[in-house]
């Protein structure tokens, strides 16, 4: 059974000429239209936005009517049933008989939750912990939760651990949003083996037909230089070296992290900043041999030795 959110998010136009065009969501009209021919694919979308824009208690009481916004990172999307404390609407304490009835209702409400709900709760708890460790933005975590829900709907969880699938979903979301996080970073945060993470990532890319673009190498230059406290002049020199490498077309098929580390290493030499290849290797998570090979290729192509 396909969930409702999949129908809304994954809708596509059936025309062959529109396959390359994305679907455009119009939140004001509540419609999803084809970016190629303009055909309305979905209409009457539910408004899941949060209306309160106030910053004081008075504004909150005046404007708030919809409650907090729904989120895919919650196992119930923020629409859970909450049975409150043993007091009525006036604040008076309930009788002993009514207390007993509400305690039984809480018990059966907890027991009536499906196994899928409990699994999603554990998975998204792990996702939030990985978000804190890696400093991932909220929109990327929301995208990762959406990918994981698609994995569950496609029944790809059998024979695979929850932690590896959550880690693979988070890495795929980082790739889609160009957030520089390597497989080793995700594997360490999720406490999974890199080999298993890579295997499950290939599976979900193939089964869900995800289109993951290559990382922007310049984002790794900023990340590595900031972590190593390099000078701004060195960072800008690395950006210039990377730009010249792209013009010479020697970055295609190369590891983006290794290319960024090699550009920074050469820039350090040019600007007289003493940093060994071993330090770049430990920070970038690639071997010093790879950095040395990339640096030699850059020097030879750009003729930096002359």
Secondary structure, DSSP 4 states (H G I P E B T S, - for coil): ---HHHHHHS-----GGGTTSPEEEETTTTEEEETTT--EEE-S----------SSHHHHHHH--S-SPP-TTSTTTT-------SB-TTSPBPPHHHHHHHHHHHHHHHHTS-HHHHHHHHHHHHHHHHHHHHT--HHHHHHHHHHHHHHHHTT--TTS-HHHHHHHHHHHHHHHTT----HHHHHHHHT--HHHHHHHHHHHHHHHT--PPPPPHHHHHHHHHHHTT--HHHHHHHHHHHHHHHHTT--TTS-HHHHHHHHHHHHHHHTT----HHHHHHHHTS-HHHHHHHHHHHHHHHT---
